[in-house]
Amino acid sequence: MGGSLIKFDAKKHLRFKEIKDTGKTKIWEIRNEHQSCSIGEIKWNGAWRKYCFFPYEDTMFDTNCLKTITEFLESAMENRKNNKNKGSK
């Protein structure tokens, strides 16, 4: 009993890598660099008209991970909105 726990810092260990750009939307892979594995993708969901997180099977997340992913989603939506507005001017 009593091994030491390694503190997981979501901002430090989660990496968002763009893997595709369709010209209208992008797809990012999310990697957990602490465990060297992919945990899901962020991509456009046409029905919801926004970027969404699509987790891979058998992955789990705490509030810090979800907060980091949420911040990325909000940033992606803001960038899309700003780029769309630039194109319409």
BANUGU-827464 format. One record per residue (C-alpha): x, y, z. Coordinates in Angstrom, 3 decimals. Layout:
BEGIN
{{X Y Z}},
...
# end
This chain:
BEGIN
{{0.000 0.000 0.000}},
{{1.050 3.582 -0.278}},
{{2.639 4.102 -3.703}},
{{3.072 7.698 -4.737}},
{{0.513 9.242 -7.071}},
{{1.621 11.242 -10.074}},
{{-0.411 14.430 -10.374}},
{{-1.981 14.695 -13.820}},
{{-2.097 18.224 -15.162}},
{{-4.567 18.267 -18.073}},
{{-3.196 21.497 -19.557}},
{{0.297 20.023 -19.492}},
{{-0.514 16.510 -20.719}},
{{-3.355 16.909 -23.220}},
{{-2.229 17.771 -26.746}},
{{-4.528 18.919 -29.541}},
{{-3.124 18.104 -32.977}},
{{-4.848 19.230 -36.157}},
{{-5.154 16.171 -38.386}},
{{-7.426 17.484 -41.159}},
{{-8.630 20.765 -42.628}},
{{-11.544 20.524 -45.081}},
{{-11.406 24.230 -45.874}},
{{-14.596 24.813 -43.872}},
{{-13.910 22.819 -40.718}},
{{-11.012 21.100 -38.995}},
{{-10.446 17.877 -37.107}},
{{-8.120 17.602 -34.122}},
{{-6.843 14.499 -32.395}},
{{-6.544 14.731 -28.610}},
{{-3.605 12.877 -27.121}},
{{-2.830 12.097 -23.528}},
{{0.946 12.563 -23.602}},
{{1.224 11.264 -20.028}},
{{0.041 7.818 -21.136}},
{{1.032 8.096 -24.834}},
{{-2.432 7.419 -26.241}},
{{-5.187 9.084 -28.255}},
{{-8.355 9.787 -26.306}},
{{-10.642 11.212 -28.981}},
{{-11.252 13.784 -31.672}},
{{-12.774 17.206 -31.946}},
{{-14.680 17.708 -35.166}},
{{-17.634 19.558 -36.615}},
{{-21.117 18.241 -35.849}},
{{-23.446 19.575 -38.518}},
{{-26.622 18.740 -36.603}},
{{-25.481 20.839 -33.655}},
{{-23.673 23.422 -35.858}},
{{-20.624 23.398 -33.619}},
{{-17.410 21.571 -32.831}},
{{-17.915 18.603 -30.504}},
{{-15.719 16.158 -28.636}},
{{-15.924 12.542 -29.795}},
{{-14.188 10.410 -27.136}},
{{-12.746 7.040 -28.044}},
{{-14.090 3.900 -26.414}},
{{-12.767 3.022 -22.945}},
{{-11.578 6.533 -22.120}},
{{-12.461 8.465 -18.990}},
{{-12.054 12.061 -17.919}},
{{-12.004 14.095 -14.762}},
{{-13.192 17.679 -14.403}},
{{-9.750 19.104 -15.250}},
{{-9.585 17.154 -18.528}},
{{-13.130 18.154 -19.439}},
{{-12.409 21.798 -18.609}},
{{-9.340 21.786 -20.878}},
{{-11.327 20.151 -23.686}},
{{-14.182 22.642 -23.183}},
{{-11.755 25.570 -23.380}},
{{-10.376 24.178 -26.644}},
{{-13.900 23.741 -28.069}},
{{-14.790 27.326 -27.147}},
{{-11.582 28.584 -28.767}},
{{-12.234 26.559 -31.935}},
{{-15.747 28.012 -32.194}},
{{-14.483 31.544 -31.617}},
{{-11.801 31.103 -34.307}},
{{-14.377 29.712 -36.744}},
{{-16.704 32.646 -36.059}},
{{-13.898 35.186 -36.527}},
{{-12.657 33.544 -39.736}},
{{-16.204 33.366 -41.113}},
{{-16.717 37.082 -40.390}},
{{-13.440 37.963 -42.138}},
{{-14.562 36.061 -45.236}},
{{-17.899 37.895 -45.442}},
{{-16.369 41.394 -45.437}},
# end
